[in-house]
Amino acid sequence: MTPGELIRPEILALKAYHVAEADGMVKLDAMENPYPLPEALRRGLAEVLARVELNRYPEPSGRKLRELLARKMHVPQGMELLLGNGSDDLIQIVTLAMARPGAVMMFPAPTFVMYGMNATLTGMRAVPVPLREDFSFDADAFVARMKRERPALVFLAYPNNPTGVLYPEEDVLKVIRAAGGLVVIDEAYHVFAGKSFMPRLTEFPNLVIIRTVSKLGLAGIRLGYLAGRPEWVEQFNKVRQAYNVGVLTQAAALFALERLDVLEGQAALIRSQRDELKKGLEGLKGVTVFPSHANFFLLRVPDADAVFERLKRQGVLVRNLHPGVRSCVRVTVGTPDENRILLTALREALT
Ligand SMILES: *Cc1c(COP(=O)(O)O)cnc(C)c1O
């Protein structure tokens, strides 16, 4: 008896999410905030964490943390929050809850790989609808396809990963209004986009928003949140593993989000560096830079495999998206030093 005879064929066909070895590298592959918490805050955090009762189970719904998030993130009155072990967890919870036999999940593509991955895991039929050649969104084509496929679930990353494109608000509204199913807007990069559907959440009964604190500077603690009407949250809450957010994560998140201004200050720095880096990248011959509202850029280069390898040899780790996204690599906006190193290494890699 072998796993090959017993494991579901769709699992056998999957590849595990790939995370590259990054020791000693300039790490620009995963859209992390490059800035640590200031030293004084780290000491304060250590004291808080020292008092956490590790022998006790977490408060299962993370009530205090939900209340703080609702306040800090301007979640509209009457909406509820569900916490996840990263937003990856929430994507899985929503998908698992909606995966009736034969149900369809739709999303523009290329996009975040976890949507399609979770469709596979739960037996939903994934329908990726190609973005235009420049990665802009053809909302009318998407809506036409929705009418045929009748998706139970639509995922829209706003802005999109790995392209960085922020779809026009009007286009997203078209999708929400035409959808017979649930639309999930994934706002992993909202702090860099300056745009959000959070204020409009109450307008649409078929909309939920998921977010993460990962790109804000807390990728290591694993915390995501879903905001939506109580009717949706009530159902998703049944699918959630009872203790999906640990005591250390809850305590660290409470501490850091009480000081959200620090993280937002870092995000502002990253946004201004994004504009600087864009100029530098646009000055490189042979590189097409796609406009980004996130903390990364998608670059089209003559030979993505070669560029990736040459950057790696120079100690710079980026994400190679080829062949999934033809001839493209994705680079995170780093510190000014890291961005300079990237530009120098890229210039070298392109010759
Ligand atoms: C990074 C990312 C996530 C995952 O966030 P985690 O909270 O770290 O799991 C979700 N959606 C998109 C679009 C992302 O880019």
The ligand as a MOL file (V3000), in Angstrom:
LIG
                    3D

  0  0  0     0  0            999 V3000
M  V30 BEGIN CTAB
M  V30 COUNTS 15 15 0 0 0
M  V30 BEGIN ATOM
M  V30 1 C 0.1150 37.6400 1.2580 0
M  V30 2 C -1.2890 37.4870 0.8260 0
M  V30 3 C -2.2210 36.8250 1.6140 0
M  V30 4 C -1.8160 35.9470 2.7800 0
M  V30 5 O -1.6680 36.5680 3.9220 0
M  V30 6 P -1.3880 35.7880 5.2810 0
M  V30 7 O -2.2500 36.5070 6.2260 0
M  V30 8 O 0.0590 35.9480 5.5260 0
M  V30 9 O -1.8130 34.3550 5.1340 0
M  V30 10 C -3.5480 36.8080 1.2250 0
M  V30 11 N -3.9360 37.3800 0.0730 0
M  V30 12 C -3.0680 37.9900 -0.7300 0
M  V30 13 C -3.5500 38.6080 -1.9870 0
M  V30 14 C -1.7170 38.0580 -0.3850 0
M  V30 15 O -0.8460 38.6250 -1.2240 0
M  V30 END ATOM
M  V30 BEGIN BOND
M  V30 1 1 1 2
M  V30 2 1 2 3
M  V30 3 2 2 14
M  V30 4 1 3 4
M  V30 5 2 3 10
M  V30 6 1 4 5
M  V30 7 1 5 6
M  V30 8 2 6 7
M  V30 9 1 6 8
M  V30 10 1 6 9
M  V30 11 1 10 11
M  V30 12 2 11 12
M  V30 13 1 12 13
M  V30 14 1 12 14
M  V30 15 1 14 15
M  V30 END BOND
M  V30 END CTAB
M  END
